Amino acid sequence: MKTPKYYTPETDLRKGEALSCDLCIYGATSAGVVAAIEARRQGLTVVLLAPGDHIGGMTTGGLGFTDFGDKAIIGGISREFYRRLGDHYGVEEEWRFEPSVASKVFDGMMREAGVSPIPKQYLADVEMEEESLKAVLLESGLRVEAGMFMDATYEGDLMAKAGVRYTVGREPNDCYGEFCNGVQVREHHQFLLPVSPYRVPNDRRSGLLPGINEAPLEPQGSGDHKIQAYNFRLCMTQGDGRVPFPKPDDYDPERYELLGRYLDSGWRDLYEKFDAIRGGKTDTNNHGPFSSDFIGGNHAYPEASFVEREEIFQSHVSYHQGLLWFMANDDRVPEDVRAGISSWGLAEDEFTGTSNWPPQLYVREARRMVSDYVITEMDCRGIARAEDVVAFGAYGMDSHNCQRIVVGDRVLNEGDVQIWVKPYPVSYRSLIPSRGETKNLLVPVCLSASHIAYGSVRMEPVFMMLAQACVLAAKLCLAQHCAVQDLSYSDLRRELLSVGQILDLENSSEKKEWLANEFYKINPENALLT
């Protein structure tokens, strides 16, 4: 079996090699790919650097069941991408697609634009000139100099190297006057029936089962450095091309004992997020109190070294593969569950280079920039409203669980929040460093947002729109010889409208009745613990 990897360095292979361009993009996520395509369409020279081999981020990495909240917000190249997927399937547009098809569509768009990503390029250092980035230095020995730079990674590595202010974790509610940030114990994806957290049930002296935080629970709404859990979005099938789930070499059934105990209670809601996509396949996501989210296994990831991230990445592979093996094969699991899970397997024609396992870890949140405009819950609720809109967000404020804890001799999950919102504008200022910081860097993925607001804005179609907006800003800044902080919004707005970005939903031909805003239901009674 060829195991997927996060870190595949080619140290010094390009020593002495140098490139120069208008725009250097670090990160070949969907945002990075779209940015490179738009840059070429706008006549800019571009270098797209891909840490690792995988191109397209989560959009080509298993997230085929698109999260958007309201399609009326999606314009520009982002909408074009979903329409090209539709062309492939013979419909107007497609939002539930196979990863391999998403890769083909992106490959075609890059080929048309003349974009060739450079793989296995891991950031080693940067060169600064006063308050501007001059060049990036890669572990391979490659040096890339540019007039403008973009950090399109999920981790915010270039932003951090450039000395831009950022944060990791959850702000306390009183930081921005929010209600849903910080520590949250709620009813979703929760152990709603009592389950003992101890190795020997109900015996504290036996110690805690793996993955449970022994520290006491902090007050509701307090801040910390924990982040929401990661997983892999698996492409599965019950068809002829089903590949049985692999057993990891370090398989340990005790890691999944909590799930076994919850199954013993009669819980069987296992298949809720086996979301159907094209080709008789699924985009399988986390669901329930114990699932594919490796809760607590990612806390060190955002600021870890590449070597350390590789270890965390492999621990997630092992956890997730072990979970599937446990449910499908272990005698500890009720027979009906084993039979049901065993009827599924990995799709043999997806991710063929990594034994059908996704090469992209779902990094839901890592570093987040702190700029002159921080998107918060107030934006998502429509109480604050940015005037320098470059795109809209519309997905609910969505945080997966951040830790597993003990309260009164029972196990509980903490951190999950799910609150729907209406579409809200994303500020240009949230995509650029604060005034006085780096003058030629744009950040469409690790943008400036609080933890809970980032849970809404962090959707792949939105990342693509923000990346396109950043390219247009970069083009204008190059032409006007100005810093990103000094760019006229009116100039940027004209460019955005010219490429079909949605900046005014009141005039959208797709305007519809939006999902009800549940803010008014937020009160202490919503929390499991008060």
Secondary structure, 3 states (H helix, E strand, C coil): CCCCCCCCCCCCCCCCCEEEEEEEEECCCHHHHHHHHHHHHCCCCEEEEECCCCCCHHHCCCCCECCCCCHHHCCHHHHHHHHHHHHHHCCCCCCECCHHHHHHHHHHHHHHHCCCCEECCCEEEEEEECCEEEEEEECCCCEEEEEEEEECCCCCHHHHHCCCCEECCECCHHHHCCCCCCCCCCCCCCCCCCCCCECCCCCHHHCECCCCCCCCCCCCCCCECCCCCCECCECEECCCCEECCCCCCCCCHHHHHHHHHHHHCCCCCCCCCEEEEHHHEEEECCCCCCCCCCCCCCCCCCCCCHHHHHHHHHHHHHHHHHHHHHHHHCCCCCHHHHHHHHCCEEECCCCHHHCCCCCCCECCCCCEECCCCCECHHHHHCCCCCCCEEEEECCCEEECCCEEEEECCEEEEECCEEECCCCEEEEHHHHCCCCCCCCCEECCCCCCECHHHHHHHCCHHHHHHHHHHHHHHHHHHHHHCCCHHHCCHHHHHHHHHHCCCCCCHHHCCCCCCCCCCHHHHCCHHHCCCC
